[in-house]
Amino acid sequence: LLMWLIAGVLPLASIGRRRFLRVTIVALPVTAFLLLGHVGPILAVFTIALSGPAVAVALLLGRKVVKSEIESPGTSRRPAALPIPAQLPNIAVPQDSSSTLDAAGPSVPSDEEIAAGSDAEDLEESDEESIDEENIDDQEAERESLQRWTRYREAGAERIIGSAIVDLAPGEQTAWLHFPCWPPLPTVPRLTLSSDDPSVSLKGAQRERHGFRIEVRLPRPATFERRLTVEFVAEAEECA
């Protein structure tokens, strides 16, 4: 009985207390059998009868101890048989940016990026248009620079003196030069023509007060690109 009472109040874990009670329960029949030869059967029966309340008291005390341990977790004890887990060190694992991008999939452009891309395309198109316009302007300026003349008035006549550059591609043989006159000349002009290539034929194909046209003709089609310089003088006398 004393062993059972001690098992109920001992500050043991639930596993240790159960083992202690099992040992005492096994020792109870042995103790009663030994008491039969010394104290008699009446005292042995009395001892066995008192063992029931003693076991109940021991179990009640054990439940109170377990309940107090649950209510106060700060005083709980870890079983001696369970090892304390070791704390693993924090190890930084490098991440592969390429794998992250592959797992995430292709990124979807936002509205701002799409708007920025369209602005860039518009800017490129506007730059190309401006470049084309500049090229056209340069070509027009070059075309204008191919023809130069001066118009001035003398006593009783007007005279236009100028020059022009004619480009003939391979296979071409004839070219025309047009010279407008505004305000119109007083009369139909007379033309005096010359070229840096004596073999070239020059002719005033059309002569009017508001302009004239000069025909430039090679003796045969050009076999390579030709550039000729034509000089002219147009004279128009004033009416009497």
HELIX and SHEET records of a PDB file:
HELIX    1   1 LEU A    2  VAL A    9  1                                   8    
HELIX    2   2 SER A   14  LEU A   36  1                                  23    
HELIX    3   3 PRO A   41  GLU A   71  1                                  31    
HELIX    4   4 PRO A   73  THR A   75  5                                   3    
HELIX    5   5 SER A   97  ALA A  104  1                                   8    
HELIX    6   6 ASP A  111  SER A  145  1                                  35    
SHEET    1   A 4 GLN A 147  GLU A 154  0                                        
SHEET    2   A 4 ALA A 157  LEU A 168 -1                                        
SHEET    3   A 4 ARG A 226  GLU A 237 -1                                        
SHEET    4   A 4 ARG A 190  SER A 195 -1                                        
SHEET    1   B 3 THR A 174  PRO A 180  0                                        
SHEET    2   B 3 GLY A 211  ARG A 217 -1                                        
SHEET    3   B 3 SER A 201  GLU A 208 -1                                        
END                                                                             
